[in-house]
Amino acid sequence: MMVRDRPPAAGEIRMVELCPVCLMPVEEEYPLYRARYKGQEYVFHTPGCRQKFLDDPEKYLQEGGPPEDEPCGVPEQK
C-alpha cells in the first residue's frame, strides 16, 4: 500500500477500503488508524475499531464479515 504525501488532485481517483469492524469506508491513502495481522495491513474508521480488531481479529475476518449488531468503535456520547 502506498501512502501519499499530498492530497489527491482534482479528478484523481481515491482508493477506499472498508473498516473490517464497522464496514465504514476509509480512504486508503490517508488512514489514521492501521494494524498488521498475519502480514496484511488493515485500516480502521476509529481507534476503537482498531482496538476491537486487535482484541479478536478472527472475529472480523471470518466469512460474512463482522456481526451485524457490532457497533462502531466510537465511544458513546453521554
Secondary structure as UniProt FT lines:
FT   TURN            10..11
FT   STRAND          16..18
FT   TURN            20..22
FT   STRAND          25..27
FT   TURN            28..29
FT   STRAND          33..37
FT   TURN            38..39
FT   STRAND          40..44
FT   HELIX           47..55
FT   HELIX           57..61
FT   TURN            63..64
FT   TURN            68..69
//
